[in-house]
Amino acid sequence: GLVIQEEVQICIDNLTQHAHFGSHVDLTNVITTIVENITCRLMLGKCASELVSLRLGGKSLRDLIISTSSVITMRLVSTWIPSLGFLDRKAIHLMDEMHESFDIMLEELLVEREQQKQRNCIPRTQKDFLDTIMATNCMTREELKNILFVSLFILFVD
């Protein structure tokens, strides 16, 4: 409820400002942004634009997902001709890099959330998906990151 209302209001304010100045608006970008922000706020308590990793040179979650989707859709030569598997090394290296990048970003999110809980200063009034899955205490850190990765990837790509 509240997250969606806030994001829709931000979108309306933005469109009103563009209309006031008579500037053109890319509606695809507007819709993509509002969906990403709602998704990220409900899952992680932050807008998509706030999900940037300093350790990854300022890469955003969106950048990572776009890069990952292009790597995932690569066709591996070894799929058709197993003896030429050595040609897939670059693709496999790219997949490893994407995995490491996501791992870094998701680890940063988990550490930040843990620190907020320790200091008792969570800047939100409602629980998000990350709060819920962390509260179960029945998953390893890797399982938490895997659930977040799959959930975010599906939501962003879909």
Secondary structure, 3 states (H helix, E strand, C coil): CHHHHHHHHHHHHHHHHHHHHCCCCCHHHHHHHHHHHHHHHHHHCCCHHHCEECCCCCEEHHHHHHHHHHHHCCCCHHHHCHHHHHHHHHHHHHHHHHHHHHHHHHHHHHHHHHHHHHHCCCCCCCCCHHHHHHHCCCCCHHHHHHHHHHHHHHHHHC
